[in-house]
Amino acid sequence: MDWLVNLIAVIVALASVLAALGHVGYLALLNNAAGKRAGGAPVAQYVRSRWAVAGGTTAASLFAWLLTSGGTGLDIVAIIVAAGSGAVATKALQSTRDRYRSGG
């Protein structure tokens, strides 16, 4: 039974890491595009304001992944931390994508 809780914790932690890294990657792409375009200063300023959220969710999801190497109690904590950071990262990514979605 312990291995099943650990497997669930690892899967949730990996999904959380992927969501957080997706947000970081999207912000990096936006920042790169804003730097190459005249008038991209407002987008670059927005990206700078979102780095803290992206970094925090990435750190929390990596911490949750690290917790999966402990016992069953730490696996449960890892599931909670990973689910929370993954949800925040996903919501932040969606809000950023909605803000800068092009109509094409």
C-alpha beads as a LAMMPS data file, in Angstrom:
LAMMPS data file: protein, C-alpha beads

104 atoms
103 bonds

1 atom types
1 bond types

-500.0 500.0 xlo xhi
-500.0 500.0 ylo yhi
-500.0 500.0 zlo zhi

Masses

1 110.0

Atoms # bond

1 1 1 0.000 0.000 0.000
2 1 1 2.893 2.362 0.721
3 1 1 4.171 1.974 -2.822
4 1 1 0.803 3.025 -4.219
5 1 1 0.741 6.245 -2.184
6 1 1 4.313 6.912 -3.294
7 1 1 3.414 6.302 -6.945
8 1 1 0.498 8.724 -6.725
9 1 1 2.722 11.318 -5.028
10 1 1 5.391 10.998 -7.719
11 1 1 2.840 11.331 -10.534
12 1 1 1.207 14.383 -8.957
13 1 1 4.624 15.954 -8.297
14 1 1 5.773 15.381 -11.881
15 1 1 2.575 16.869 -13.256
16 1 1 3.077 19.874 -10.991
17 1 1 6.663 20.332 -12.171
18 1 1 5.522 20.176 -15.798
19 1 1 2.818 22.777 -15.198
20 1 1 5.236 25.111 -13.423
21 1 1 7.891 24.723 -16.103
22 1 1 5.251 25.343 -18.761
23 1 1 4.444 28.662 -17.108
24 1 1 8.136 29.573 -16.888
25 1 1 8.639 28.661 -20.541
26 1 1 5.659 30.694 -21.692
27 1 1 6.871 33.717 -19.754
28 1 1 10.328 33.306 -21.300
29 1 1 8.819 33.200 -24.792
30 1 1 6.725 36.297 -24.113
31 1 1 9.721 38.139 -22.723
32 1 1 11.829 37.201 -25.745
33 1 1 9.136 38.359 -28.172
34 1 1 8.608 41.598 -26.252
35 1 1 12.319 42.345 -26.362
36 1 1 12.433 41.972 -30.137
37 1 1 9.425 44.162 -30.857
38 1 1 9.100 47.913 -30.685
39 1 1 6.483 48.817 -28.110
40 1 1 6.960 45.593 -26.195
41 1 1 7.770 47.338 -22.925
42 1 1 4.320 46.804 -21.339
43 1 1 4.507 43.074 -22.048
44 1 1 8.051 42.876 -20.677
45 1 1 6.921 44.724 -17.548
46 1 1 4.034 42.289 -17.084
47 1 1 6.397 39.330 -17.515
48 1 1 8.755 40.765 -14.896
49 1 1 5.849 41.008 -12.473
50 1 1 4.951 37.336 -13.019
51 1 1 8.421 35.818 -12.471
52 1 1 7.865 35.570 -8.715
53 1 1 4.756 33.434 -9.170
54 1 1 6.486 31.248 -11.741
55 1 1 9.572 30.815 -9.564
56 1 1 7.540 30.109 -6.437
57 1 1 5.381 27.465 -8.055
58 1 1 8.436 25.834 -9.628
59 1 1 10.266 25.760 -6.304
60 1 1 7.215 24.365 -4.494
61 1 1 6.661 21.640 -7.076
62 1 1 10.338 20.635 -7.002
63 1 1 10.171 20.566 -3.208
64 1 1 7.119 18.311 -3.417
65 1 1 8.983 16.010 -5.773
66 1 1 11.845 15.891 -3.259
67 1 1 9.393 14.980 -0.496
68 1 1 8.340 11.850 -2.397
69 1 1 11.608 10.207 -1.361
70 1 1 10.396 10.070 2.259
71 1 1 7.821 7.850 3.918
72 1 1 4.069 7.694 3.498
73 1 1 3.475 10.784 5.642
74 1 1 5.798 12.847 3.474
75 1 1 4.135 11.429 0.374
76 1 1 0.795 12.796 1.560
77 1 1 2.382 16.197 2.231
78 1 1 3.989 16.033 -1.230
79 1 1 0.608 15.368 -2.835
80 1 1 -0.907 18.382 -1.088
81 1 1 1.992 20.712 -1.930
82 1 1 2.253 19.484 -5.523
83 1 1 -1.480 19.755 -6.139
84 1 1 -1.534 23.288 -4.774
85 1 1 1.493 24.513 -6.693
86 1 1 0.324 22.789 -9.865
87 1 1 -3.094 24.411 -9.600
88 1 1 -1.584 27.856 -9.042
89 1 1 0.864 27.395 -11.947
90 1 1 -1.898 26.227 -14.271
91 1 1 -4.169 29.128 -13.328
92 1 1 -1.327 31.626 -13.777
93 1 1 -0.461 30.167 -17.179
94 1 1 -4.079 30.310 -18.288
95 1 1 -4.482 33.916 -17.176
96 1 1 -1.305 34.932 -18.995
97 1 1 -2.360 33.103 -22.151
98 1 1 -5.815 34.692 -22.030
99 1 1 -4.292 38.141 -21.622
100 1 1 -2.023 37.819 -24.651
101 1 1 -3.980 35.472 -26.891
102 1 1 -3.964 36.592 -30.489
103 1 1 -7.112 36.311 -32.578
104 1 1 -5.410 34.494 -35.444

Bonds

1 1 1 2
2 1 2 3
3 1 3 4
4 1 4 5
5 1 5 6
6 1 6 7
7 1 7 8
8 1 8 9
9 1 9 10
10 1 10 11
11 1 11 12
12 1 12 13
13 1 13 14
14 1 14 15
15 1 15 16
16 1 16 17
17 1 17 18
18 1 18 19
19 1 19 20
20 1 20 21
21 1 21 22
22 1 22 23
23 1 23 24
24 1 24 25
25 1 25 26
26 1 26 27
27 1 27 28
28 1 28 29
29 1 29 30
30 1 30 31
31 1 31 32
32 1 32 33
33 1 33 34
34 1 34 35
35 1 35 36
36 1 36 37
37 1 37 38
38 1 38 39
39 1 39 40
40 1 40 41
41 1 41 42
42 1 42 43
43 1 43 44
44 1 44 45
45 1 45 46
46 1 46 47
47 1 47 48
48 1 48 49
49 1 49 50
50 1 50 51
51 1 51 52
52 1 52 53
53 1 53 54
54 1 54 55
55 1 55 56
56 1 56 57
57 1 57 58
58 1 58 59
59 1 59 60
60 1 60 61
61 1 61 62
62 1 62 63
63 1 63 64
64 1 64 65
65 1 65 66
66 1 66 67
67 1 67 68
68 1 68 69
69 1 69 70
70 1 70 71
71 1 71 72
72 1 72 73
73 1 73 74
74 1 74 75
75 1 75 76
76 1 76 77
77 1 77 78
78 1 78 79
79 1 79 80
80 1 80 81
81 1 81 82
82 1 82 83
83 1 83 84
84 1 84 85
85 1 85 86
86 1 86 87
87 1 87 88
88 1 88 89
89 1 89 90
90 1 90 91
91 1 91 92
92 1 92 93
93 1 93 94
94 1 94 95
95 1 95 96
96 1 96 97
97 1 97 98
98 1 98 99
99 1 99 100
100 1 100 101
101 1 101 102
102 1 102 103
103 1 103 104
